[in-house]
Amino acid sequence: MGFYLVENPNPTARVTAPYARWGYWGIPQALRQPPKVITVHTAENTPDLTGTDGGAEAVARFFATTPRRASVHKVVDSDSVIDLLPDTHRAIHSRFAWEDSLSFEISYRAAWWGRNPGYEARLLKNAAGICRDWVAEHGIAVRRIDLAAYHRGESGFIAHADLDPTRRTDPGPTFPWATFLTMTREKEADMLSRGDTNQDVFVLQNLLTQYHDLLAEADSDKAPIPGALDGIFGPRTETSVVAFQRYIGLEATGVANSMTVGVLTAQVASHLEQPVDDSARSAAERATNDAQAAHQRLDRLHNV
């Protein structure tokens, strides 16, 4: 497997010691201990939301040409994952965490989360995919940590803004951390999103339809029906998932992960006075706690 920055020498790095030896901003074989942290960035570029998205490719070209001493290990957009540097290399991606951190860029803007749930779902799915591999290989804890926890040597995921709070804001105050970490913990096959076609989608559509029918008429538009019960996760199903997530207080990503499906199942069962199995109850409790924590973070940000 090739690595874009290794294969495309940066002309500025090639004349700057000691990087001239390698031709890119970064130091090979410099992670002398297994990485314990994953740093999350947004590239702050404008994604192409129509046709084939080339955002990750543009970010890769930036790192291969910029005179700034900067690099990350991977970059993702809605349909691409580009390997920039091997995991063993030290990337120059933040003020701290160079020596024990893997890093990736999401081709998006920190202030935009929540604008386009369908597109963002594809970004999160690709980002969770690379992180799932890193977690499995290096044993990194799937939880968010702050700068103090990092300095205590704890393992987890950290925002670029947490590492450099006076200069950086990414991946943004509305980045869907709870959903992203849940997606990282799960297998991709356990998550449903636009484009999927299977029996699980049919079950999801049936649950969404039941939930819509159980709501009072005044609230029914807050959880619209997903369209035909055809097992095809199309735009109407995605709209229905997003509406349900917003209505119930989850992060509105349009991805039906275990958290969303568990809460939906529990809600329908409670309305029908049916028993709720332990997995659905557990997912519902996690979702409630995550939603409450998210609201508390927002309150603190807005000094409520």
Buried (B, 14 or more C-beta within 10 A) or exposed (E): EEBBBBEBBBEBBEEBEEBEEBBBBBBBEEBEEEBBBBBBBBBBBEBBEEEEBBBBBBBBEBBBEBEEEBBBBBBBBBEBBBBBBBBEBBBBBBEBBBEBBBBBBBBBBBBBBBEBBBBBBBBBBBBBBBBBEBBEEBEBBBBBBBBEBBEEEBBBBBBBBBBBEEEBBBBBBBBBBBBBBBBBBBEEEBBBBBEBEEEBBBBBBBBBBBBBEBBEEEEBEBBBBBBEBEBBBBEBBBBBBBBBBBBBBBBBBBBBBBBBBBBBBBBBBEEEEEEBEEEBBBBBEBBBEBBEEBEEEEEEEEEE
